[in-house]
Amino acid sequence: MTPRAPRSATDAQLSSAGLRSTAPRRAVLEMLEPGGHLDASGVYERLRTTLPGTSLQAVYGVLGALTDAGLVRRVAHDGGPAHYEARVDNHHHLVCRSCGRIEDVPCVIGRAPCLTPAEDHGFTVDTAEITFYGVCAACTAASQ
């Protein structure tokens, strides 16, 4: 009997979320772990070199499964393409209106009026997604 290889942290993460550990799922999850925000095309471009037979449609399927399982967060802003990140805790985003750069920011500090809507329609609010829009320092410097 051949000894079974030890499970990686990514295998364990997928398994605990009820997902089968496949090469594309492991690759996408590991790609998103270091941080940043990638759209499906960006994931596909990076994945093409390590898993050459993977299609863009397969990437969308993997991202959907990882998002549904709560392992990846889908971030969509102002009608642009959705971006994905492995950071799934409650945090907010800064988005540059000029270049589209996205940065994570911790939850707002001080009084958080967004967590107390004027009308809750019977909902119990537990999370708020806040996006701050502006122009990043690099784009501001380039325009001057």
C-alpha positions in Angstrom: 0.0 0.0 0.0 1.4 3.4 -1.0 1.5 5.9 1.9 -0.9 8.8 1.4 0.8 12.2 1.0 0.0 14.6 3.8 -2.8 17.0 3.1 -1.8 20.6 2.5 -3.5 23.5 4.3 -5.3 24.3 1.1 -6.6 20.7 0.9 -7.8 21.0 4.4 -9.5 24.4 3.8 -11.4 23.0 0.8 -12.4 19.9 2.6 -13.6 21.8 5.7 -15.8 23.9 3.3 -17.3 20.8 1.8 -15.4 21.1 -1.5 -13.4 18.5 -3.3 -9.8 19.4 -3.6 -9.0 19.8 -7.3 -5.9 21.3 -9.0 -7.8 24.4 -10.2 -9.4 25.1 -6.9 -6.1 24.7 -5.0 -4.3 26.9 -7.5 -6.9 29.7 -7.4 -7.2 29.7 -3.6 -3.4 29.7 -3.2 -3.1 32.5 -5.8 -5.6 34.7 -3.9 -4.1 34.0 -0.5 -1.2 36.5 -0.7 -3.7 39.4 -0.9 -4.8 41.7 -3.6 -7.9 41.7 -5.7 -8.0 39.9 -9.1 -10.8 39.7 -11.6 -11.5 36.4 -13.4 -9.4 37.4 -16.4 -6.4 38.1 -14.1 -6.8 34.8 -12.4 -7.0 33.1 -15.7 -3.9 34.8 -17.1 -1.9 33.7 -14.0 -3.3 30.2 -14.1 -2.6 29.5 -17.8 1.1 29.0 -17.1 0.6 26.5 -14.2 -2.5 24.8 -15.5 -2.4 25.2 -19.3 -5.6 23.3 -20.0 -7.8 25.5 -17.8 -10.4 27.7 -19.6 -11.8 31.1 -18.5 -15.2 29.4 -18.0 -13.5 26.9 -15.6 -12.0 29.8 -13.7 -15.5 31.4 -13.3 -16.8 28.0 -12.1 -14.0 27.7 -9.5 -14.4 31.3 -8.3 -18.2 30.7 -8.0 -17.7 27.5 -6.0 -15.0 29.2 -3.7 -17.3 32.2 -3.2 -20.3 30.1 -2.4 -18.3 28.1 0.1 -17.2 31.3 1.9 -13.5 30.8 1.1 -13.3 33.7 -1.3 -15.1 37.1 -1.3 -16.5 38.7 -4.5 -16.0 42.4 -4.6 -17.9 44.4 -7.3 -17.7 48.2 -7.6 -19.4 50.7 -10.0 -20.3 48.3 -12.8 -16.7 47.1 -13.4 -15.7 43.5 -13.4 -16.0 41.6 -10.1 -12.7 41.1 -8.2 -12.0 38.3 -5.9 -10.0 38.1 -2.7 -9.2 35.4 -0.1 -9.7 37.9 2.8 -13.3 37.1 3.9 -13.4 38.9 7.2 -15.5 42.1 7.5 -13.5 44.9 6.0 -14.0 47.7 3.5 -12.3 49.0 0.3 -10.8 52.1 -1.2 -11.2 52.3 -5.0 -9.3 54.6 -7.3 -11.7 56.2 -9.8 -8.8 56.7 -12.2 -6.8 53.4 -12.4 -9.2 51.1 -10.6 -6.8 50.1 -7.8 -8.5 48.5 -4.9 -7.1 48.5 -1.3 -8.4 46.9 1.8 -9.2 49.1 4.8 -10.3 48.0 8.3 -13.8 48.6 9.4 -14.8 52.2 9.9 -13.9 53.6 13.2 -16.0 55.7 15.5 -19.8 55.8 15.1 -20.8 53.6 12.2 -24.1 55.0 10.9 -24.1 52.4 8.1 -24.7 49.7 10.7 -27.9 51.4 11.8 -30.1 51.9 8.7 -32.9 54.4 9.0 -35.3 51.5 8.0 -34.2 47.9 8.6 -37.4 46.3 7.1 -37.2 43.7 9.9 -33.6 42.7 9.0 -31.0 41.9 11.7 -28.0 43.8 10.3 -24.7 42.0 11.0 -22.4 43.3 8.2 -22.0 46.5 6.1 -20.0 46.8 2.9 -18.5 50.2 2.5 -16.6 51.4 -0.4 -14.6 54.7 -0.4 -14.0 56.2 -3.8 -11.3 58.6 -4.7 -8.0 59.0 -6.6 -4.9 57.2 -5.4 -1.7 59.0 -4.8 0.0 57.7 -8.0 -2.9 58.9 -10.2 -3.0 62.2 -8.4 0.8 62.7 -8.9 0.5 61.7 -12.6 -2.2 64.3 -13.2 -0.1 67.2 -11.8 
